[in-house]
Amino acid sequence: MPVRRRSEPVTLKFVEERVETPRAYLLVMETGEEVWMPKSQIQVDWDRGTVTLPRWLAEEKQLLGGSEPPEESPPPKHRLQ
């Protein structure tokens, strides 16, 4: 089994953006859970509905429970303007 570094990036699927502040997004994950994500630590692909973040942050927010998102994911339902 490969050794995973806590700084290694992970990509997770979200379905909706609920709130945006100057420093964070409140995203609704595939599980239905709402999670605040600091903008300084993440990269969001709005077209694919994915967020890439360091493994340590995903672990801290208890988001690692399964697999990576599928190759072809539908876009998120809602993007705040």
N, C-alpha and C positions, 0 to 999 in steps of 0.2 A: 504494500500500500504506500503511495507517495506521501511524503511529508508536506503538509500544507502550512504555508506561512500566513501569519495573521494579517499581513499587509496585502496578500494576494487578492486581486479583485474577483468578485462574484457578481453575476448578473441575475436579477430576479424580475419576475413579471408583476406588473401592477395593472389595475383595471380602471382607476380613476384618480384624478387629482382633486382633492376637496378644497384645500386652502393653500395659498402661497403668501409667504411673508418675505421681507427682504433677505432673511437668512435661511429659510427652510420651506419645504413642501410637506403638506400632509397628504400622503398617498394611501389609497385603498389597495391592498395587496390582493392577489388571487384568492387568498383564504378568507377575504372579507375584513381582515384586520386593518385598522387605520394606524399608520406609522408616520411619525415626524422624521423627515430626512434632512440633515443639514446640507445646504447647497455646496458648502466648501468641501464636502467629502464624497459627493456623488456625481455621476454623469447620467443624464436622462435621455433616452431615445424615445421621443414622443410618438414617432411613427410606428415603432414596434411595441410600445408600451412596456419598455424595460428600464430598469435602473441598475447601474453598475456602481458598486461600493466596495470598500475594503472588507475583507472577511471578518476582521475584528468588530466592525460596526454591525454587520449582519448577525454575528454571534451575540453581541450586546443586546440587539433588538429582538433576538430569538426568532430570526427569519429563516434559518437553515434547517429545513425539515425534509427536503426532497431533492428534486432534480432541477436542472437548468430549464429555462423556458424553451418551448419548441422552436424550431427554425422559423416557421411561418406563423407568427402570432398576430391576431387581429389588433388594430390600434386601440388605445384606451377609449372608453366611452365618452369622456369629458375632459376638455382642456380649458382651464380658466384663461380668460383673456385679459 
